[in-house]
């Protein structure tokens, strides 16, 4: 028995909503799995920017350029990678 063709070749509304629900569920699962990695990347970026910025400000204030800036950057990288390793365990 052949199925009757649908007018305009459109999917029924129920199939479209079911497909949308399935795709949203898959998206939510992917976001949940990526959470720790995203958090670690934000910590890495934030640590570098914050500690590097503090080092830059301290260098300008104490006129010790570029040593505190470089120290802040190095410390930011260490803190960021520590958070990255911690999140992958």
C-alpha positions, -999 to +999 in steps of 0.1 A: +000+000+000+014+034-010+014+064+013-005+094+001+018+124-007+014+153+017+003+187+003+033+209-004+057+181+006+059+194+042+065+172+073+037+170+098+040+195+127+044+167+152+075+153+134+090+187+132+086+193+170+099+158+178+130+165+156+135+199+173+132+183+208+158+157+199+183+182+185+179+204+216+185+175+239+217+166+220+228+202+222+222+203+260+242+171+265+271+185+245+271+217+265+271+197+298+301+176+286+320+207+275+314+225+308+347+216+326+368+224+296+351+257+290+356+266+327+393+258+325+398+278+294+381+308+310+403+304+341+434+302+319+424+334+300+413+352+331+444+343+350+467+356+323+448+388+318+442+396+355+477+387+368+494+402+337+473+434+341+482+436+378+518+432+370+516+459+343+500+483+368+525+475+395+553+481+369+540+515+360+536+524+397+570+511+409+588+519+376+603+484+374+592+477+338+589+448+325+597+425+354+564+425+374+545+423+342+564+392+331+561+377+365+523+383+364+520+367+330+541+337+341+520+333+373+488+336+353+499+309+329+508+286+358+475+292+376+456+287+343+473+254+334+468+242+370+430+248+366+431+230+332+448+199+347+425+199+377+394+200+355+405+171+334+409+147+363 
